[in-house]
Amino acid sequence: MMKSEINPRVFWGASAIIALLLATTLAMPGTADAAFKAAQSWAIDTFGWFYISSVAVFLVVVLALGFGPAGKLKLGPDDAEPDFPYLSWLAMLFAAGMGIGLMYFAVAEPIQHYISPPEAPSGTILAAREAMAITFHHYGVHAWAIYALVGMSLAYFTYRKDMPLTLRSGLSPILGKRINGPLGDAIDIFAVCGTVFGVSTSLGFGVSQMTAGLAYEYGLPDTTTVKIGVIVLVMGAATLSVLSGADRGIRRLSELNLVFAVLLMLFVMAVGPTLFLLRALVQNFGLYLDHFVMRTFTLYAYEPRAWMADWTLFYWAWWIAWSPFVGMFIARISRGRTIREFVIGVLFVPTAFTFLWMTVFGNTAISLDLGSAAGGIADAVQANLSTALFKFLEYLPAASVTSTLAIVLVAFFFVTSADSGALVIDTLASGGVEDTPRWQRVYWCVLLGATATLLLVTGGLGALQSATLLAALPFCFIMLLLAVGLVRQTNADLAGVTLPGDMKSVGERIKRLLIPARRADILQQLVGTGEPALQSVRDAMEKEGWPASTVESTEGSVELTITASDGRPFVYRLSPRSRPLAAYTALEAPESRRSLAWMLAAQTNGETGFRDLTGFTAGQIAHDVLTQLERWRHAETAIARKASVPDR
């Protein structure tokens, strides 16, 4: 019997919905396209203000968490170390976040804004400046804040609170036990469907650019048959990559991606107008900062124009629709980093690289179009977006080499988007299990490839893109709830931790160092502080739907027992313990009267060692309980995974 690790309601529910929408789109692509686009237009026109406001809120929340007191909290236990080196982590962020989009639109978008800007006269220097400022806005911190919020929520609740790696986990501070019922299943089904359709649509654009490049450079026919062949080859590579997991296949491909992308960018920068590009980068960034607040809230309310819906609102909806996929992937690779490190890495580093990339390709394209190309690049963009990059490279030296490298880059980005997408979908559909049987990962890879193929063949890619963007509206509400849940949880965790700077606690502990505690003092702390602390942990766990737990008191000790779903117990015990009196104490009593100092000792699962909690507050004791529970859970999970490897 084939082994599986699935949440049946999410796995089969999402599969059924995907099949239904695909069947509808394939049966009547024209009707479906018109209906979805009409619904999408209505959503953007009616709720454009809501998209703009929500994205501003997401950015503020992410910055506040990253650079506020919560920034020091780790996405995992306090002693956790990052799973990936910093450069590998950044490479995977870049590849999953905007890989194909940067290749597809690096030349096309700046040129489109240059020939049709919202405010400046078309084809002028003013239009060129505005084009780059708009491009920076669409690919800047606003976009990455959307991804960062979802990724941070997932990583925090999964790796620090030991909850499943699913979207519903981030809503636990709001919904409590209800996340384990139909409402939680609906949220995860929604995320699976949105990820499948979003990734499939992006793959459709990627394969269109690859075949257009092959036709432009090598004369291969840009036909449906060729596109299907490319999808089969690339998805085969993606399947091999996803079977090797994030630590090997996806990581190595992402690193290779980044190397090739940097080489192509440096080449264009070297043979292009280098000095102009350096100046333009500085000025573009200055314009971005200068217009930051204004563009954040611009809706053209007093002078309505279609441009807003076609560009900024479209982009915000697209990033929101993609956020379950990218956010989940970011969460998977970010365990062990602090919230502040996460925000800096996710928000600012990819943005800085994107700004450099867009300046090199966008400003070079505009410069060439004003000069030697004499409008040729603008004509190519208007004729076929898929060939814009290759037409641009034609005006630079070694065009055949750079065009081939561009095709390879698109293929690599295609693979990394597909394999990371399949990995994310598999995690969602399995209830947060990260180490799943191979057939499940293959299933989602095949489904992504089949979806992209069917839509390309029937012309339903536009309809599915519109459906994906339409799904951004309800998910925007979910993201606001994720923000509330994350802020509420981090504040609670900070409030529950009495830091060493708390002078009352410090004074009490110094007092116990100089004047040793008596057994009666420890028993008083045990009853008055220790037992209430364990009771508070038990009550909080029951409220949040954790496994059954009990607190039992005996003469001289109190014990918290938490029973996991598989019957394994976690036992935390507080009891008095004596030790020889320290030589540096201020006690002057004769040795015969009192030669022992007493402490409140904490032990976990019968360990022989203990931790001295004498003088700790209830909050500190509760924090120690949760820290030991997190370590126990991670250790048990690691043992279970290691034991299951031979059965795969």
URZI-V555173 format. One record per backbone hydrogen bond with DSSP energy under -1.0 kcal/mol. CO is the residue of the C=O (numbers start at 1). NH is the residue of the N-H. E is the energy in kcal/mol with one decimal. If there is no record, write none. Layout:
BEGIN
co	nh	e
CO	NH	E
CO	NH	E
END
This chain:
BEGIN
co	nh	e
7	11	-3.1
8	12	-2.2
9	13	-1.1
10	14	-2.5
11	15	-1.9
12	16	-2.2
13	17	-2.0
14	18	-2.6
15	19	-2.3
16	20	-2.3
17	21	-2.6
18	22	-2.5
19	23	-2.6
20	24	-2.3
21	25	-2.4
22	26	-2.9
23	27	-2.3
24	28	-1.8
28	32	-2.8
29	33	-2.5
30	34	-2.3
31	35	-2.6
32	36	-2.8
33	37	-2.4
34	38	-2.2
35	39	-2.3
36	40	-2.6
37	41	-2.7
38	42	-2.2
39	43	-2.3
40	44	-2.5
41	45	-2.7
42	46	-2.7
43	47	-2.5
47	51	-2.2
48	52	-2.4
49	53	-2.3
50	54	-2.6
51	55	-2.5
52	56	-1.7
53	57	-2.1
54	58	-2.8
55	59	-2.2
56	60	-2.2
57	61	-2.7
58	62	-2.5
59	63	-2.4
60	64	-2.7
61	65	-2.5
62	66	-2.5
63	67	-2.5
68	71	-1.8
69	72	-1.2
70	73	-1.6
71	340	-2.4
73	339	-2.6
74	76	-1.8
75	336	-2.3
77	80	-2.1
85	89	-2.6
86	90	-2.4
87	91	-2.4
88	92	-2.1
89	93	-2.1
90	94	-2.4
91	95	-2.4
92	96	-2.2
93	97	-2.4
94	98	-1.7
98	102	-2.6
99	103	-1.6
100	104	-2.7
101	105	-2.7
102	106	-1.2
105	109	-1.9
107	111	-1.6
108	112	-2.5
109	113	-2.5
110	114	-1.9
111	115	-2.3
112	116	-1.5
114	123	-2.4
121	124	-1.1
124	128	-2.0
125	129	-2.3
126	130	-2.4
127	131	-2.5
128	132	-1.7
129	133	-1.9
130	134	-2.5
131	135	-2.1
132	136	-2.4
133	137	-1.9
134	138	-2.3
135	139	-1.6
140	144	-1.6
141	145	-2.2
142	146	-1.3
143	147	-1.4
144	148	-2.9
145	149	-2.3
146	150	-1.5
147	151	-2.8
148	152	-3.0
149	153	-2.2
150	154	-2.3
151	155	-2.6
152	156	-2.7
153	157	-2.2
154	158	-1.9
155	159	-2.6
156	160	-1.7
156	161	-1.1
157	163	-1.8
164	166	-2.3
166	169	-1.1
167	170	-1.2
168	171	-1.5
169	172	-1.6
171	174	-1.4
171	175	-3.3
172	176	-1.9
175	178	-1.7
176	179	-1.5
177	180	-1.9
178	181	-1.6
181	185	-2.0
182	186	-2.5
183	187	-1.8
184	188	-2.0
185	189	-2.6
186	190	-2.4
187	191	-2.0
188	192	-2.5
189	193	-2.6
190	194	-2.5
191	195	-2.3
192	196	-2.6
193	197	-2.4
194	198	-2.5
195	199	-2.7
196	200	-2.2
197	201	-2.3
198	202	-2.1
199	203	-2.6
200	204	-2.0
201	205	-1.8
202	206	-2.4
203	207	-2.7
204	208	-1.7
205	209	-2.0
206	210	-2.2
207	211	-2.6
208	212	-1.9
209	213	-2.3
210	214	-2.4
211	215	-2.3
212	216	-2.5
213	217	-2.7
214	218	-2.3
214	220	-1.3
215	219	-1.1
221	223	-1.8
223	227	-2.1
224	228	-2.5
225	229	-2.2
226	230	-2.4
227	231	-2.4
228	232	-2.5
229	233	-2.2
230	234	-2.8
231	235	-2.9
232	236	-1.7
233	237	-1.9
234	238	-2.4
235	239	-2.3
236	240	-1.9
237	241	-2.2
238	242	-2.9
239	243	-1.8
245	250	-1.3
246	251	-1.0
248	252	-2.8
249	253	-2.5
250	254	-2.3
251	255	-2.2
252	256	-2.3
253	257	-2.8
254	258	-2.4
255	259	-2.0
256	260	-2.4
257	261	-2.8
258	262	-2.5
259	263	-2.3
260	264	-2.5
261	265	-2.4
262	266	-2.9
263	267	-2.1
264	268	-2.3
265	269	-2.4
266	270	-2.3
267	271	-2.5
268	272	-1.5
272	274	-2.1
273	277	-2.5
274	278	-2.2
275	279	-2.0
276	280	-3.0
277	281	-2.6
278	282	-1.6
279	283	-2.4
280	284	-3.6
281	285	-2.1
282	286	-2.0
283	287	-2.6
284	288	-2.3
285	289	-2.4
286	290	-2.7
287	291	-2.2
289	292	-1.1
291	295	-3.1
292	296	-1.9
293	297	-1.3
306	310	-2.2
307	311	-1.8
308	313	-2.3
311	315	-3.1
312	316	-2.8
313	317	-2.3
314	318	-2.2
315	319	-3.0
316	320	-2.2
317	321	-2.4
318	322	-1.9
319	323	-1.0
322	326	-2.4
323	327	-2.6
324	328	-1.7
325	329	-2.2
326	330	-2.9
327	331	-2.4
328	332	-2.2
329	333	-1.3
331	334	-1.3
334	337	-1.7
335	83	-1.2
337	75	-2.7
338	342	-2.7
339	343	-2.6
340	344	-2.4
341	345	-2.6
342	346	-3.0
343	347	-2.5
344	348	-1.3
344	349	-1.6
348	352	-2.5
349	353	-2.1
350	354	-2.6
351	355	-2.5
352	356	-1.9
353	357	-2.7
354	358	-3.0
355	359	-2.0
356	360	-2.5
357	361	-2.4
358	362	-2.4
359	363	-1.6
361	365	-2.2
362	366	-2.3
363	367	-2.6
364	368	-2.7
365	369	-2.5
366	370	-2.0
367	371	-1.1
368	373	-2.5
369	375	-1.3
373	376	-1.5
375	379	-2.0
376	380	-2.0
377	381	-2.3
378	382	-2.1
379	383	-1.9
380	384	-2.8
384	387	-1.3
385	388	-1.1
387	391	-2.4
388	392	-2.2
389	393	-2.2
390	394	-1.1
392	395	-1.4
393	396	-1.7
398	402	-2.4
399	403	-2.5
400	404	-1.7
401	405	-2.4
402	406	-2.3
403	407	-2.1
404	408	-2.4
405	409	-2.5
406	410	-2.5
407	411	-2.3
408	412	-2.6
409	413	-2.9
410	414	-2.4
411	415	-2.4
412	416	-2.8
413	417	-2.3
414	418	-2.2
415	419	-3.1
416	420	-1.9
417	421	-1.9
418	422	-2.5
419	423	-2.1
420	424	-2.2
421	425	-2.6
422	426	-2.4
423	427	-1.8
424	428	-2.4
425	429	-2.7
427	432	-2.8
428	431	-1.3
429	7	-2.9
437	441	-1.0
438	442	-2.3
439	443	-2.3
440	444	-1.8
441	445	-1.9
442	446	-2.8
443	447	-2.3
444	448	-2.3
445	449	-2.4
446	450	-2.9
447	451	-2.5
448	452	-2.3
449	453	-2.3
450	454	-2.8
451	455	-2.1
452	456	-1.9
453	457	-2.4
454	458	-2.1
455	459	-1.0
455	460	-1.6
460	464	-2.1
461	465	-2.2
462	466	-2.2
463	467	-2.2
464	468	-2.5
465	469	-2.3
466	470	-2.1
467	471	-1.6
470	473	-1.3
471	475	-1.6
472	476	-1.7
473	477	-1.0
474	478	-1.6
475	479	-2.5
476	480	-1.7
477	481	-1.8
478	482	-2.3
479	483	-2.3
480	484	-2.1
481	485	-2.8
482	486	-2.5
483	487	-2.4
484	488	-2.5
485	489	-2.3
486	490	-2.6
487	491	-2.2
488	492	-2.0
489	493	-2.5
490	494	-2.4
491	495	-2.5
492	496	-1.7
499	502	-2.3
502	506	-2.3
503	507	-3.0
504	508	-2.0
505	509	-2.2
506	510	-2.5
507	511	-2.2
508	512	-1.8
509	513	-1.4
510	514	-2.0
511	515	-3.2
514	586	-2.6
517	598	-1.9
518	522	-1.8
519	523	-2.5
520	524	-1.9
521	525	-2.1
522	526	-2.8
523	527	-2.2
524	528	-3.0
525	529	-2.4
525	530	-2.6
526	531	-2.8
529	533	-1.8
530	534	-2.2
531	535	-2.5
532	536	-2.3
533	537	-1.8
534	538	-2.4
535	539	-2.8
536	540	-2.3
537	541	-2.3
538	542	-2.3
539	543	-2.1
540	544	-1.7
541	546	-3.1
542	545	-1.1
548	563	-2.5
550	561	-2.8
552	559	-2.8
554	557	-1.9
557	554	-2.5
558	574	-2.8
559	552	-2.7
560	572	-2.9
561	550	-2.5
562	570	-2.8
564	567	-2.0
568	564	-3.0
570	562	-2.9
571	605	-3.2
572	560	-3.1
573	603	-2.3
574	558	-2.2
575	601	-2.9
577	599	-2.4
579	597	-3.0
582	585	-1.1
590	593	-1.3
590	594	-1.4
595	581	-1.9
597	579	-2.0
599	577	-2.1
600	613	-3.3
601	575	-2.0
602	611	-1.9
603	573	-2.9
604	607	-1.6
611	602	-2.1
613	616	-2.3
617	621	-2.2
618	622	-2.6
619	623	-2.1
620	624	-2.2
621	625	-2.2
622	626	-2.2
623	627	-2.4
624	628	-2.4
625	629	-2.2
626	630	-2.5
627	631	-2.1
628	632	-2.3
629	633	-2.7
630	634	-2.5
631	635	-2.4
632	636	-2.7
633	637	-2.5
634	638	-2.2
635	639	-2.1
636	640	-2.3
637	641	-2.5
638	642	-2.3
639	643	-2.2
640	644	-1.4
645	648	-1.7
END
